[in-house]
Amino acid sequence: MAAEPKPEILAAFQAAKGFMPVREGLALHAAATEAAALGLPLLEVGTYCGRSTVLLAAAARDAGVTALTVDHHRGSEEQQPGWEYHDPSVVDPEIGLMDTLPTFRRTLHRAGLEDHVVALVGRSPQVAAVWGGQLGFVFIDGGHTDEHANGDYEGWAPKVADGGLLVIHDVFPDPADGGQAPYRVHRRALASGAFTEISVTDSLRVLRRTGTGI
Ligand SMILES: C[S@@+](CC[C@H](N)C(=O)[O-])C[C@H]1O[C@@H](n2cnc3c(N)ncnc32)[C@H](O)[C@@H]1O
């Protein structure tokens, strides 16, 4: 049976600001728990306010590994003022730009998980370029344009260890359900021959690294 988060972790996840539905969150936590057994760090692209990070951090803590989470904390295109997912409460009034880092830090503090997470504040391709190690798990939930989704895949997928997991959020085969960039990256990962799909939960796809060739 898939590992379920402890009730206090599920409560912290549900209380956090963010975009991950519960069903997908449970699947994300189960995948992170499985991958953490490899003994390597878990990495997320797209921290936002820490909703999904809570689940990765709990899985990391339980396995004695570290969760890494990457975000420039200035928000994606669709989160900017005037766009569908904008939240004015995460704008820094002094400079007039989004800053989700303080809310993220409060989320982790409230969940009691600060010691299990390293927050990497910067642009995903730039952070990937200086991260030399292997990862047991990579969760892609950053920018949803082709440029950003491909940048995340190219930067981080090659660092997934053999047997590790690559998880992609917001994969919508039907354009009527949502943007297509994560779906195209999902297809690219499968076409590479390096990844095999092992589970589908709504828009969350879990792939295992089973080969080379990225
Ligand atoms: C959809 S939100 C992440 C949602 C989060 N995983 C959750 O569960 O609520 C996407 C995040 O990716 C970040 N982002 C977008 N493009 C990025 C890039 N190129 N580098 C770093 N972060 C990026 C945005 O700042 C935003 O916080």
PDBQT file of the ligand as one rigid body, heavy atoms in Angstrom, charges set to zero:
ROOT
HETATM    1  C1  LIG A 301       2.622  26.453 -10.135  1.00  0.00    +0.000 C 
HETATM    2  S1  LIG A 301       3.681  27.303  -9.011  1.00  0.00    +0.000 S 
HETATM    3  C2  LIG A 301       4.248  25.994  -7.969  1.00  0.00    +0.000 C 
HETATM    4  C3  LIG A 301       3.157  25.449  -7.100  1.00  0.00    +0.000 C 
HETATM    5  C4  LIG A 301       3.608  24.626  -5.920  1.00  0.00    +0.000 C 
HETATM    6  N1  LIG A 301       4.384  23.459  -6.325  1.00  0.00    +0.000 N 
HETATM    7  C5  LIG A 301       2.407  24.212  -5.094  1.00  0.00    +0.000 C 
HETATM    8  O1  LIG A 301       2.222  23.020  -4.801  1.00  0.00    +0.000 OA
HETATM    9  O2  LIG A 301       1.616  25.085  -4.714  1.00  0.00    +0.000 OA
HETATM   10  C6  LIG A 301       5.079  27.632 -10.047  1.00  0.00    +0.000 C 
HETATM   11  C7  LIG A 301       6.259  28.322  -9.347  1.00  0.00    +0.000 C 
HETATM   12  O3  LIG A 301       7.368  28.226 -10.228  1.00  0.00    +0.000 OA
HETATM   13  C8  LIG A 301       8.152  29.391 -10.120  1.00  0.00    +0.000 C 
HETATM   14  N2  LIG A 301       8.925  29.518 -11.362  1.00  0.00    +0.000 N 
HETATM   15  C9  LIG A 301       8.446  29.716 -12.616  1.00  0.00    +0.000 A 
HETATM   16  N3  LIG A 301       9.445  29.730 -13.510  1.00  0.00    +0.000 NA
HETATM   17  C10 LIG A 301      10.588  29.530 -12.806  1.00  0.00    +0.000 A 
HETATM   18  C11 LIG A 301      11.982  29.438 -13.159  1.00  0.00    +0.000 A 
HETATM   19  N4  LIG A 301      12.393  29.533 -14.436  1.00  0.00    +0.000 N 
HETATM   20  N5  LIG A 301      12.878  29.251 -12.173  1.00  0.00    +0.000 NA
HETATM   21  C12 LIG A 301      12.491  29.162 -10.885  1.00  0.00    +0.000 A 
HETATM   22  N6  LIG A 301      11.189  29.216 -10.499  1.00  0.00    +0.000 NA
HETATM   23  C13 LIG A 301      10.259  29.399 -11.437  1.00  0.00    +0.000 A 
HETATM   24  C14 LIG A 301       7.176  30.509  -9.866  1.00  0.00    +0.000 C 
HETATM   25  O4  LIG A 301       7.822  31.589  -9.199  1.00  0.00    +0.000 OA
HETATM   26  C15 LIG A 301       6.088  29.800  -9.024  1.00  0.00    +0.000 C 
HETATM   27  O5  LIG A 301       6.268  30.038  -7.661  1.00  0.00    +0.000 OA
ENDROOT
TORSDOF 0
